[in-house]
Amino acid sequence: MLRKVNLLEAANAVHGLYRYEKVGRLNGHVLSVVQVENRTLDFHVHEGSDELFMVLEGGFTLETEEGGLRLEAGEMVIVPRGMRHRPVVEELAKFLMIELEGTLNRENSGALYED
């Protein structure tokens, strides 16, 4: 069955900050939307999968050992597997994340990710 999803509406419907709402699955990958504000996660690595961040509203900086990359609404980045990174979110940002199922967990997502 086909299901249309408006990503910004789905992100706006998330109740509270830092809660990942799964909006779809694709070939073993999970698509989640989240709202984040005033949060910096610890540097971490995903050894088994790349990770995609797409900003729907607002913006944030993705820090790596190579420096920081600022992302604004409409922009995306794919973090290659094995790259140490951390999102630094100062103002309210809403984004889509796509990663292999099992990549995100409570330890690397700020403790609020639920399977």
Secondary structure, DSSP 8 states (H G I E B T S, - for coil): ------HHHHHHT--STT--EEEEEETTEEEEEEEE-SEE---B--SS--EEEEEEESEEEEEETTEEEEEETT-EEEE-TT--EEEEE-S-EEEEEEEETTSS-TTTTTS----
